[in-house]
Amino acid sequence: LLVSPSYKMSSVTNSDALVGRPIPVWDQNTPSQASDHAKANGNVVRTRFPPEPNGYLHIGHAKSMNMNFSLAFEKLGVAPENRETYFRYDDTNPEKESKEYIDSLLNDLTWLGWKPAKTTYSSESFEFLHDCAVKLIKKGLAYVCFLTKEEVEKQREVLKKRVAVIAKGGDPDKQCESVSTDIFPGKYRNTSVADNLRLFEDMRKGKFPEGHCTLRMKMDITSPNPNMHDSMAYRIKYTRHPHAGDGWCMYPSYDFTHCIIDSLEGIDYSICTLEFETRRESYYWLLWALDLYKPRVYEMSRLNIAHTVLSKRRLLKLVESKTVRGWDDPRMPTISGLRRRGYTKECLNTFCNDIGATRNMNLVEVNRLEQAARVCLADVARRAMAVVDPVKVTISNFSGESKTCTVPNFPQNPALGSHDVIFTPTFYIDSADVKPEADANFFGFAPTQLVGLKYADIKVRCDEVKVSGGKVVEVTCSVTDEDTKPKSYLTWVSAVHNIPCEVRKYDHLFTVPEPSDKWEEEVNASSEVVYSSALVDPSVASLCDAGLTDKWKSNNAFQFERIGYFVVDDDTTYVAETGKGKIVFNSIVSLKEDVAKTTKKDATASAAADAQRQRQAILKARLSISKSDFFKKVSDYAGMFSKYDEEGFPTHDAKGEEVKKSAAKKLKKELAKHEKALANAAKAKK
């Protein structure tokens, strides 16, 4: 008797909400397994969030946290008192993991407001995992393999060809080229249980050099799923583990560890992204082979956001190449970067709730995240006046030396108070608010133009705009009491009463919505623009003290009126008590688009759109190129190769040297993309 993993739980009112592709027999629990699990968990429904500490968490992880700590339970109809989520460090690869990453994961999770029922480490179960490996060996389902990396790759190529022949109803023994039995089925696949136990123990004792051998699971080499082709369970690494210490010189793989720890921790729903869907067979096969409880597995689409990358490998390269300031650079999609940019936990959680979790692959426009920020910041970001790129303005006929103006902290809620700013006859406006010549569609300072000064209750008419070197440097105007109402009321900062500051304005990190394999060439060189001579009104002084900044918390944010939302950066050194040091502000998001102005952001967006159109034109042109001519006629590969095989695939580079296997692998991926594009085009035409 077997029990399907979708059997109804008493605490779940909608058991069909998270159902994946069934794997007959392997995914089913025995009655005793189901009963034991039900007794252990009671009414609790348990999920888990298991990141690997090999980098900083990014916004895709924020979506996963939202799903595992909240949305999954909502979909399943689980009452709050019956919800439980474990936070697990999936720490099985010590070469890429560090204490810095371990700490950052917990800090980001805590900042987002999620409270795990328990925090666990896969490494704390290394002994149990080792025992599971021994159990597999004793059952004849695992073996120590001494094939080299190149031989394993060759074996996988052979298996791939044989499976393709089987899928067409053919006989691979007759239709596939013969290879050494050392490769297929494999020299070490039928090693005796006794020898495998001895060899595995030698691996643990450090008797073999790193990379000399691995423990592989004896799965199903006839399966159409390559994840069933004897996946690796253990490899030798003489690297100290950042959490477990020096006790081990061999470590379990992700595919071996993941499902076993899910079972060990009594997880009800193991939720991952769709790229792991093909691992359902290997996930359930291993638990079946070990006679362990099987959780339900559900895959959702991964988060893809326009104009950025979420691959940890690519993010690490951005950091190591110093393209960005670090993992917490405000342009990075990491949670630390978004926090430094000024996005609050409410912004990110609102965004994740908005996009939800489905199995549909799609590209989320960044403006959805920006709009979430505007909504969340509107009621918490105090108003202030600032000028990013200052232009001096002098009133020639101002009466008196100064004027005190009252500015509401939150215009929509007077109960939250106000602050005073001092207006003087010499003040600064932003360069975006002045033009050397009058324009019917421009309502800022321009010759003869009437302008209102916000909060000062003053109307002025522009008398002169001085230009030097093609740039506006000063404006002269005069107060007027005429009845005409100005078409705009501009913000300003006194030339006497102000605080100098640095403003960093940010744009998309990439010029195209979907960075390609040439992503490093698509980095936006103007993604950060620094204004070192900006000014802000003094009312913000006490809120910008360096002592208030904290890289693991949200720093104080402001709405600079008519400009956008800004946050105090961690680089701030300003001391409010003495007035010494520097304030640094990061732009978070603009206010609603002002269609009357053309800004640098508009120009960048236009350039990005042009780049995207150009790329689409290139891709369209490629559709006229056949598969056999792809590497000969596509401009990206011009002059790169000197010889090709009979199907047009490159065999030698421009220097006449044989194309390396790693390079050929990448080229095959590009060719596969082209074949898919040709097929889609043909289908659309038909």
N, C-alpha and C positions, 0 to 999 in steps of 0.2 A: 504494500500500500504506500502511495505517495500523496503528498499534499502540495498543491500548487502554491507558489509564493504569494499569489493574489488572494489567498483565503481571507475572509472577512475578519477584521479585528473589531472588538467591541467599541474601541474609542474612535474608530474611523467611520464617518457617516457617508463618505463618498470614496469607496475603495477603488473605483475605476478612474480616478483623477490622474494617478501617476502609474501608468501601466506601460511597460516596454515590450519589445519583441520576445515572445516565448522561446525558451530553449528546452525542448522536450526532454524529460527525465532528469537531466543535469540540474535544472533550476528548481526542482521540486524537493520539498522536505519530507522526511518520514514523519509519521504521526508523533513519534517520541520527540523528534527534533522540534516540531511545531509546538508540542505541549510544553517541553522544557523552556523554550523561548517565551511562551506566553506566561508561564509561571514566574520567570525571572523578571520580565518587564512589567507584568501586571497591566494596568491601564495606560502605561506610558507608551507613546509613539516616539521613536528616537531617530534622529537624522545625525549627520556629522559634517563638519567643514574641515577638510584635510589638506591644507596647502603644504607644499614642500618649501623648507626654509633656504631656498637658493636664490633669493632676490626679494625685492619689496613687493607687497601686494599692490595690485592695480584695480582699476574700476571694474574689470571683469570679475575679480574676486568679490567686489562689493555686491555685484549681482548674485553671485553664488551664496554669499552670506545672507543676503535678503531672502533668497529661496530657502536655504536650509534652516534659518532661524525663525522664519515667519511665513512666507508665501506658500511653502509646501503644506504647512499645517492648515492654512486657510483653504487651500484647494481640497484637502482631504476632509475638512470639516472637523478637525480635532480641537477640543476645548483647550483653552490656555493652560489649565492646571495639569493637562496630560501631555504637554509638549516638552521635549527634551532634545538638546543638540550638544554633541560633543565637539570640542575644538581639538583637532589632532594634528600634531607635527608629523608629516609623512617624511621622516628624516632617515632615508636609507642610502643616500649618496653623499658621504662626507667630504668628497673633493670639492663640491660646489656649495656646501652649506657652511654657515658661520654663526657665531654668537650674535653678531650684528643683525643678521637676518632673523634669527630666532626672536630676538627682542622686538624688532620692528613689527613682526607679525602680530604679536600680542598687543602692542601699543595701538596699532591701527584697528584691530578688532574691538578693543576696549573703547577707543575714541568714537567708533561708529555706534556704540551703545549696545552691542550684543553681549549677552551674559551666558556663556556656556555652562551646562550642567557639570561638565568635567573637562579638564585639559589633559590630553594624553600625548604620548610620544610612541611612534612605531618602534623606535630603538629600545624602548623599555620592554618590548616583547621579543627581543632578538633570540632569547633562549627558546621560547615557544615556537618561533618561526623555524629555528634550527631543528627542533624536534619534529616539526611537520615535514621538513625536507627528508629527515631520516625515515619517517613513516612512508613517504613516497618511494624512497629507494627500496625499502623492504617489500613494498607491493609491486616492485618492478616497474615503477612509473617515473623514475628519474635516474639519470646516469651522469657520471663525470666525463666531460668531453674535452679532448685535447686538440680539436680542430682549430686552426688559426682563423683570424678574422676574415682573411681573404677566402679561406676554404668554406667558412660558414656562408659568406655572401654567394659563393658559387653554388653551394648546396641549395640555398633559397631560390636562386635563379632556375636551377634544375627542377625543383618542386613546383615553381610557378608555371613552367612550361608543361609539366606532366599534368597538373591540375587543369590547365587550359584544354589539353587534349581530351581529358576525361569529361569535361563539361560539354564537349561537342560529340560525346558518344564514342570516342576513339579509344585505341589501345596504346597507352604511353610506352609500353615495353617495345612496341613495334614502330611507333611513329616518332619517338624521341631519340636523339642521339645517345649512344651508350656512354656511360661515364663510369669511373672507378667506383667500386662498392665502398671505398673509403669515403666518398662524397655522398653517394646514394645507395642504400638508405643511411649510411654513416658508419664509419669504422668502429665507433665506440657505443653504438646504440644497443648492442646486445651483450655488453659487458655483464658479468655475473653480479648478483646482488652483493655477495661477499666482497668482491673486489671494489664495487662502487662504495660500499660502506667504509672500507679501508681508505680509499682515495679521498673520499669526502672528509674523513677525519684528518687526513694529511693536509687537506686544504685549510682546515680550521687551525691546525698546528703551525701553519706557515712554512710548510716544506716545499712549496712551489713558488716560483717567481710570479710577480704580478702579470696578469694577462696570459699565463701559461695554460690555464684550463678553467672551465666553468662547470657548474652543475646545471644540466638542462632537464626539463620535464619531458617525459616520453608520452607525447600527446597523439596527434593524428596527422601523419604526413600526407594523407590523401585528401584532407579537408580543403575545400575551396577558400577557407579563411586562413590567410598566412599567419595569423596569431596562434594558430593551432600547430604550427610546424616546429614543435619542440622548443618552446620559448625558454630563455635563460631564467634560472631560479636564483643562482648565486654566482658572484664573481669575486676575484681576489683583489683587494685594494689595501696596500700598506699605508693607510691614512688614519690618523687619529680622528675619532668621531667627536664633534663639538659638544654632544650631550652624553653619549655613552662612554666616552673616554677611550682607553687603550685596550679594551678587552677583546676586540675582534680585528681580524685581518681579512675577513671575507664578509660581504654584505649582500642581503637579499635584494632582488630587483623589485621595481614597482609592481609589475604584473603578478609576482609571487606574493608580495606583502599586502597589497591593497585589499583583496577580497578576504584574506585570512583575518586581518585586523577588523574589518567590517563585521565578520562573523563573531570574532572573539568579544567585541564590544557590544554585541547584541543590537546592532543597527537594524532598524526596520526598513528604512528607505535610503539606499545608496544612490545619491543624485550626482551626476556628472554631466559633461557637455558631449555633444553629438559625435565628436571625433573619436570618442571611446566606445561608440556603439558596436563596432566590430570586435571589441574585446568581451562582449557578452559571453561568447562561447568559452573563451579561456577562463573567464571569471568563474562561471558556474562549473566548468569541468574540474577545476582545481578543488573547489569546495565539495563537489561530488566525490572526487578521488580520495579526499581526506575525511569523508563522512562528517562534514561540519554543517551547521545551520546555514541556510542560504537567505540573505536579505533580498528585498525587492530592489531591482536596479532600474533607474529611470534616467534617460538622457534628455537634456534640453539644449537649445541652440546656444552657442557661445556668443558673447557680446562683441559686436564689431562696431566701432565708432568711427565716423568719417574723420579724415585728416590726422590719424594717429596710428600707432602700432601697439599691440598688446602682447606680442611675443617676448618672453623674458630674455631670450637670446639677443633679440634686437635692442631691447631696452638696455641690457647690459653693455652692448657695444656702443650705444649712445653715451653711456656714462664713461666707459673706458677711453673712448676717443675724445672725450671732453667737448662733445657737441653740445652737451647740456652741463649745467653746474653740478649735477649729481642726481641720485635717485629722487630727491625731493625738489628738483627743479620745477618751477611753476608751469612749465610747458609739458611736463611728463604726465602720463595718464595714471601714474601711481597714486595711491591714496595719500601718501605723504606729499607728493607734488600738488595734488588737488587741494589738500588742506593748506599748504603754503600759498597757493594761488588765491585762497580765500573762500573756497567752497566749504560750507559747514556740513556736519553729519546730516542735518536735516535736508540740505540740498541733495546729497548723494542718495540718501534713503528715499526721498521723494521721487527722484529720477528712476531709481530701481523699481519702485512701486508702479511708476507710470509705464515703463516699458514691459513690465511683467516677465513671465517665463513661459515660452512655448517651444515647439520643435521646428518652427519656421526660421530659416536662415534669412537674415536681413541686415542692412547697413543702417545704423541709427545716426541720424544727423546730429551734429554737435549742438545745434541750436535748441534741441530738446533739453540738454543738460544746462545750457545757458538760461533757458526760460525757467527751469526749476530753481536756479540760483536767484533770479530776479524775484520770483514769488517768495522765496524763503528769506531773502535779505531785506525786502522792502520794509518790514516792520521791526528789524533789529539793527540795521545799519544807520547810525546817526548821521544827520545832514551836516555838511561843512562846505565851505567854498575853497576852491583851489584853482590854480592855473598851471597847466603842465608845461606849456611853452610860452613864457611871459612876454608880453609887449607892454611897454610903459605908456600910460595915458595921463595927460595933464589937463585939468579944467582951468581955463584962463580967467574965469570970472567967479570962482567959488567964494561964497561969503563965509568967513571964519576959517579956523584951522582944521577942525575935524567934526565928526558927527557920530554919535553912538547909535547903532542899529540893532534891533532885536531880531534874532533868527530862530525859528522853531526847530527843536531837535528832530521832531517827527511831525510834519505839517498835517498828516492825517489823524494825529492824536495829540492835541494840545496839552493833555494831562501829563505828558512825558517831558514837559518843560521846554526851556529855550536857552539860548546863550547870546551874549552880546559880542558884536564885532565893531571895530572903529573904522569909519569911512574917512578918507583924507582926499584932498584935491589932486594928489598924485597917487595913482593906483595902477594895478596891472590887470590885464585881461589876457585870455588865451589867444594865441596867434590864429586859431581857427575862427575867431570872432571878428576878424578885421580883414578888409581887402583894400588895396590901393585905389581901386576904381569902383564906382557905383554899379550895382547889379540889381535889377528889378526883383530877382528871386533870392537876394541875400539881405538879411535883416540885421546884420551886425554893424560894426563901425566901417563906414565908407564915406567919402566926401559928400557932405550935405545931408547925410542920413540921420534921422532922428532915432535915438536909442534910449531905453529906460535902464536904470541901474537898480537891480533887484535889492530890496530891503532898505535902500537909501532914500527911496521916495523922491528920486531926482530924474529929470529928463534932460538929456544933453543932445546937442546937434554937433556932428563931427565937422570940424573946420579944416583939418589937414591930416594927411597920412604920409609920414616920412618913410622913404624907402632907401636902403643902402645895400648895394650888391645884390639887388633883386629880392631883398627880404625886407619886410616891414619892421621898422625899429622903434617908431614912436608915433603916438596919435595925440593931436591937440583938439580939444572940444570946448564947448561953452554951455553953461546951464541955460535952459529956456523954460518959460512959463506958458508957452503956447498951449492951446486946448487940444491940439492933435494928439491922439493916443499912439504911442510907439508900437511898432509891430513885434518888438521883442524886448525882453528885460534880461540883461546880461548879468552874470555873476562876475565877481571881481575880488581882488585881494589888495589891501592897502600896501602902499610902498613903504610905509613906516612900521606898521604893525603886521608882521608876518613871520612865518618860520620857513627857512629854506629847506628843501627836501629833494630826494631823488625819487622819480617815478619810473617804474619799469612797466611798459605797455607790452602786452603779449597777444600774439596771433597764433594761427594754426601752426603746429610743428612741421607739417608737411604741406606741400603745395597742391597735392592731389587728394581727392577724397579717399581713394583706396591705394595706398602705397604698394608698388609692385616689387618684384625681385631686385629691382634697381633702386630700392628705397633710399639708400644713402645719397643718391643723386637727387632725390626728391625732397630733401630737407629744406625747409623754408629759411633762407638766410636772414629774413626780416622778422622772424618769429619773436624776437625780443628787441625792443627799441628802448634805450635808456635816456631819460630826460634828467640831466644832472642839475638843472637850474630852476626846477619847479618851486612853487610857493604854495603854502597852505595857510589858512587863517589860524591864529593862535589858540582858538578855542579847543583844538584837539590835543594840545600839549600834554595834559595829564594822562590821556588815553594812549599816548604813543611812547611812553617811557619804555626803555629797553628791558627793564625789570619785569614788565608784563608779558614779554614774548616767550613762547614755549613751542618748540618744534613739534611736540606731540599733542598740542591743543590748538584750538582756533584762536588766532590773534584778533585784535579789535578791527572791525571793518567799518567803513564809512561810505556814504553816498556823496561823492563830490557832485554837487548840483550841476545839472546840464552836461555832465561828462560821463559818469558811470560809477560803478562800485569799485572800491579799492580797499586793500587790507594792509596792515603793518607787516613788513617782512622781518624775518629772523635776523637779517643783516643790520637791523637798526641798532644804533649805539647811543641814541639820544637819552639824556638825563633831564627829566622835566624840572627838577629842582634847580639845576644850574643853567639849563638852556643850552648845554654843550652836547656835542655829538651830532650824529646824522640820523634823520628819519628816512626810511626807505619804504615806499608804497608799491605794491603790486596791483596791476589792474585785474579785476575779477571778471567783470562782464560789463558791457556797455548798457546804457539805458535803451529804451525803444529807439529804433533807427530813426534818425532825422533825415528825411528825404531831401531837405533843402540844402544839405551840405555834401561836399565831396571830400572824404577824408582819406588818410593813408590806408585805413582799413579797407575802404571801398576799392582803392587801387590794387591792394594786395589780393582782394577777393576776385577782382577782375582778371588779374594776372593768373591766379589759380584756375579760374574758369577757362581762360585761354589755353593753359597748359593741359587741362583735362580734355578740351576739345581737340587739341593737337594729338594727344595720346589716343583718343577715340578714332581719329582719322587714320593714325598709324595701324591700329588694330583692325580697322575696316579694310585697309589696303592689304593686310596680311591674309585676308580671306580669299584673295585671288592666287595665293601661293600654295602649291600642292605640298603634301607631306614630304615627298622626296626632295623638293627644292627648298625646304624651310631653312636649313642652315647655310644654303648657298645664296639665297636672295634676300633674306631678312637683314636689314641694315645693321642691326645690333651685332650680327656675327660676321660682318664683312671683314675679310682678310684674316680671320682667326684660325682657319683650318686649311690644310693642304691636301688631305686625302679623305675619301668617304667610302663607305661600303656600298653594296649594290642597291640598298634602300635609301641612300643619301645621308646616312648617319655618319658624323665625323669620326674618323679613326686616328688622325694625326693632326697636330696643331700646325701653326704657320712655320715653325722651325723644323718640322718634319718629325717631331717626337710624338710617340704614341700618347693619345689622350688618356689621362689617369682615370681610374675607376670612379673616384669621388666626383670628378668633373663630368664624366659620362652619365653618372646618376642624375646630376642636376639637369644635364641636357635632355635626358629622357623625360624628366618632369615637364620641361618646357615644351617638348614635342607633344606630350600627352595633352597639355593645355590647348595646343594648336589643333590637334585632332578633334578635341571636344568642341572647340569653337567652329571648326569646319562642319562638324556633324549638326550642331545647333543651327548654323546658318542654312544648311541644306534642308533641315526640318522646317525652319521658318518659311523658306522659299516655297517648299511643297505645300 
